[in-house]
């Protein structure tokens, strides 16, 4: 997948618009030749098309002459694989337009995780409507109505570039009055320029022409693989990934989302490995805060004492890299414990330990985390986040007063009070600069 995206980016940046412009010239020439009674196979027509390709001012993104590609392409008519550019025949330009459209689709699929039916539903109005940074299309999967509903996806600038190139392709071949983005590029069951109904075959063909079949494993590089790829990446990299994926993919239940996350047997093991590495990195930061005396939470004191004993037994004044690794392995049970339950807040509860979040033994429940829990460890960055949140809330509080928004004001004051309760030192710093914060604290305590 990464190799496909890498080639797509190069092609879009260096050759995309030029390729479409040359293709448009060749199509215009074919129309003109036909008006003179010459078919595309006429020797004179072939010679003229080759001249158009050879004389076109090909250049890369830097403006330098382009005489070769960074990878080889399989040219059907020339019956060879080469990186030399430009090709001789119009048929090779047609091949590259097909490759470009397929790669445009792959990039959009990778950036959105959308189903092929959803992405192929797009038209000119779907691309960045009202400069919203989104792609809009209709989905009918899991919808109760036959017409489905319109939904949108935030699009990366790279996907926006792919969609704009696709619009350029459409302007060359699409019939007047139509608005679809993805289309047949050659006559078949429907004439060229008709809406593309099945994107799988163009994608499979493009992967073959780019010489990437050996990287596809045991299954075809069908369009749905981009959706699976997005699921796996988010499963490995994003906290609360199932909820993120449910929204991105438009799923109704978690079971369907987990199917995507675990569709490859190896992904579960990979997720476990990454989770262990993350636990180690977080534990390393947390122990540094404990050593520096900047950590909070009920467990901070006992950890500080434990680290002091650990250093004493090893004859160290501070934890070195080897002793730090050993301490982390002991405390986190080789990365299987210490869960980040809030930004900057760690749960150090083990499976056999009690906690208020579960009312007994068992895995930590982030939704039931309590500030009073003896397993709670608050990292130094959580204090910085708290101070930043209070600063923003106090600004919103002033706006709510000006707008006389009573309900909003009460809600904001509740959030301010909750944050003020978290740390004495943060509260004192805020009090020093905000009369509003002092007033909210005093009035609520009195109430």
N, C-alpha and C positions, 0 to 999 in steps of 0.2 A: 504493500500500500504506500509506503514511504517513497519508494522508487517511482511509482506512478505520479504521486503528487510533485515530486522533484522535477520530473520531466514536464508535467503540466505547467508548472510555474515558469520554467525556461521557455517553453513554447509560447505561452501567453505573453510573456514580457518581451521576447525577442522577435517573434515571427508572426504572432496572431493577426494583427490588423493588416500587415503586408500580404500575408497569405490570402486573406479574404479579398483584398483589393485585386490581386493578380487573378484569383479565381473568378471574380466578377468580370474582369477584362476577357478572360477566356470564354465565359458564357456569352458575353455580348458578341464576341467574334463568331461563336458557333451559330448564334441567331442570324448574324449578317451573312455568313456563308450559306446557311440554309436558304436565305432569300435569293441567293444567286444559284441555287440548285446544287450546291455542294454538300455532301454528307460529311460527318466528322471523320470518316475514314478516307476522304479524298486526299491524295498526296499533297496538293497545294495547301489544303486546310491544315494538315498536320504540320507542314513546314512553317506556316504562319503562326500557329500556336506555339511551336518550339521557339520561334523568334521572340514572341511576347514574353515567354518565361525567361529566356536568356538575357534579354535587354532590360528586364525589370530591375530597378535599383535596390537589390536586396542588401540589408544592413542589420546589425544587431542593435541591442538596446543602447549601446554607447555610440552608435553612428558609424562604426567600423564596417567595412565590407564583409558580408557573410558568405563564406565559400564552403563551410562544412558545419554539420550539426555536432553536438557533444555526444551523440549516440547514434547508432545505426538504425535505419528503417528498411523494412522489407518492401521493395517495389514490385508489385505483381507483374506489370507489363515488362519491366526490364529484367525480371527473373533473377534479381540479385539483391543482396543486402549491403548497403553502403551508407556512409555518413556524408558523402559529398552533396553539396547544395549549390545551385538548385538542381532538381531532377530535369530530365529532358522532356518528358511528355506531360500533356494535360491530365492524363489518367493518374499520374503520380501526385499532381496538385489536388485532384479530387480525393485521393487516398488521405492526404494530409488534412484536408478539410474534415473528413470523417473522423480522423484521429483527434483533431482539435475539438469537435463537438463532443466526442466521447469523454475527453479529458475535462472539458468544461463541466460536463455532467458530474464526473467523479469528484471534482473540487467542490461543487455545490453540495453533493451528497455527503462528502466528508465534513463540510462546515455546518451542515444542518441536521444530519441523521434522518432526513425525511424519507418516506417510502417513495419508490419510483413513480407510482401512480399520482402521488401528491406533487412531486417536483415536475413531472411531465404535464401537469394541469396548468402550469404557469403560463402567463402571456405577458405582453409588454407592460401592462399595468401592475404586474406582480413584482417588478424589480424596483426596490427602494421607493415604495409609494410615499409621496409627500416628504421625501428625504428622511424617512423614519429609520433607515438602517435595517429594514426587514425585507423578507421575501414572502409574498402572500400566494396561497394556492388553496384549492379545495380538497378536503379529505372526506372520504365516504366510509373508511374503515372504522368500525366500532360506532358508527353513527346510526341513529334510529330512522332517519329520513333518507329517501332515495337520492335527494339532491346533495346530501352531505352538508358540510359547513365550511366557511372560510376560516383558515387559521394562518398564523404567520410564524416565521423563524427569524431570529436575529442573524444577520449575515456578516461574516468577516470581510474586510476589504478585498481579500483574495477571491472570495466567492463573488463579490460585486464585480470584480474585474472579469471573471469568467462569464457572468451573466451579460455584461455589456458586450463582450465579444460574441456571445450567442445572439444578441440583438443585431449585430452587424451581419452575421451569417443569415439571419432571417430576412433582413432587408434585401438581400441578393436574390433569394429563391422563393420566398413566401408570396403567395398570390395576394393581389391588392385586396384590401378590406379585411384581411385576416390578422390575428394578433398573436398566434401561438409562437412559443420560443423554440421548441425542439421539433425537428422535422426530418422527414425522409429526404435524403440527398440525391437519390437516384430513383428513376421510375421503377415501380414494382406492382404490387397489388393496388397501390394508389399512386398517383403521379408525384414526381419530385416536388417538394414544397408542402406536401400534406403533413398533418400532425404526426409525430412519431409516437407510435402506440407501444412499442416494445424496445426498450433501450438496452436490453441484455446483449443482443447480438452485436450491435455496434461497439459496445464496450469490450466484449470478448474478442472481436476482430481487431480493435485498436491495440489491445494488449499483445496480441500475436504479432501485429505489424511492428510494434516497438521492441519485439524480441524479449518479452518478459514472461512468456508462458512457463518457463522453468521455475519461476518464483511463486506460482499460484497454488502449489501443493496438489492435493488430490481432487479438489473441486474447481469448477469453472469460476473465473473472476466476474461473477454476475453482479448486477447493480446493488443487490441487497447486502453485499459484503461490506459496503461502506457504513451501513446502519449498524452492523455487528461491530465494526471497528470502533465507531464512536462509543458504543456501549462499553466495550472492553477498556478503552482509554479512561473513560470517566469512572468506571468501576475501580480502577487502580489509583486514580489521582484525586478524586473529589470526595470530600466528606459528605455524608448523607446522599451518596450517589444514587440510590434507588429512587429517591424523591425527585432529584434533578432529572433523571432519565424518564421517569413517568411523565413529567411535564414536557420534556423535549420530544419524546416519541408519541405523545398523545395516547398513552395506555390507560386502561381503566383500573388495573389492579397490579399489585406488586409482583405477583407470580409471573406475569407475562414479562415484566421488566427483568426479573432475575434470570429468566430464560435467555435473554440477550447477553446479560452479564456473564453467564456461565456456559454459553453455547459451545465453547471449546473446553475439553476436559483439562487442558493445561492452565486455563485462566484462573481456576480456583487456587492452584498452587502458586501461581504468579502473584495473585492478590494477597495471599498469605505472606509471601516473601516481602512484598512491598510494605505491608502493614507492620511487619516486624522491624523493617528498616526505619519506618516513620516513628515507631514507638521508641526505638533506640535514640534517634535524633532528638525527639522531644524530651526524653529522659535526660539526655546529656545537657540540654539547655536548662531543664528544671533543677538538676543537681548543682549546676553553676550558680543559679539564683539562690539555692539553699546555702551554699558555701559563702556567698556574698552577703547573706542576711537580707536579701530583698524579696524572698518568697513569702507568701502568706498561706492561710488555711491551717486547719487544725493539725494536719500531719507534718507541717513544716518543722516544728520544734523537735519532734521525735526523729525526723530525718536528719536534722542538723546534729543532734546528739549521736545518732548512729554513724554518720560520716566522720565525726570527730573520733569515735572509738575505732572505726575502720582505719583511719589515718594513723592513729596511735599504734595500733597493732602492726602496721606496716612500716612504722618509723618515718612517716612522711608529714611534711608541713602542709602540703597541698596535693590534690589528686593529680598524678601524672596520667599519661594516655593509657598505659597498661592497667593501672589501678582503677582508673575511671571506667574502662571497659568492663572490668571485673565487677565493679559496684553496680553498673547498669544491668549486667546479666543477672546478678543476684536479685536485685530489686524488682526487675520486670519479668522475671522467670523467662529469660532469653527472648524478650520482646513479645511475650504473649499477654502481658498485662500493662497497666498504665494507659488508660484511654482518655483521649482529649474530649471532654464532654461539653465544654464551652470554649470560646476563643480564650486561650491563655489559662484554662482551668483543667487540671488533670485529676482523674480518679485513680487512686492507687489500690483500690479494693480488689482483693483476690476472689476467686470463685468460692472458696470455703469460708469467706468472711462475711459478717453481717454488715448491713448498711441501711440507712433510712430510705434509700431509693427503691429497694426491693423488699423491705420489711423482713429480711432474712438473707440466707445465702443465695448466691446466684450471680449472673453477669450484671454489671452496672447498668442502670437505666438512666440515660442522660436527661430524660424528661423529668425525673424525680430527684435530681441533684439538689442538695440542701447545703447552705453555707455552713451549717453547724456540723456537717459530717466529719468524722475523725479521719476519713480517708481522702479528704479534699486537699489538693495542693494548688495554690494559685501562683502562677509564674509572674515574674516582674513585668512582663509586657502586658499582663492583664490589668495592672494598675494604670499603665499608660493608656490603654484602651478605655478604661473607666474615666480617666480624666478627660480624654477627648470626647467621650459620649456626653459627659456633664457639660462641657463647653458648648456643644451643639444644642443640647436640650435647653440650656439657659438662653441661648439666642432664640430658639423657637418659642420659649416661654414669653419673652419680650414681645414677639410678633403676635402671639395669641392675646396678650393684654391689649395691644393696640387695636386688634380686630374684634375685641370683646367676644371671643369664642370661648364661652364658659365651659362647655364639655371638653373641648380640646385642652383647655388650660388645666382642668382637673386631672386629665390623663397624663399630661406632661409633668405635673407636680408629683404624681405618683411615681413616675419613672425616675425623676430627680431624687426623690427620697430613697428609692431602692438602691440607687447607685451610691448615695451618700453613706448608706449603712455599711458598705463593703469594706472600706479601709479607713482607719483613723487618720493616717498621715495624708491620704488623698483628700479626705474631708476637710482637714485643717488648711491645706493649701487652697482649696476652693473657697473656703470661708474667708480667707485673707483677701480675696479679690472680688467676692460677690456677696453683696448685701442680700440679694434675692435668695441665694442658697441658704444663708443663715436664717432668713425669715421662714423659709419653707421648713427647714429642719426644726426650728423652735415651735412653729405653729402646729405641726403634725405631732410633735412629742407632747405638747400641751393637750391636744385633742385626744 
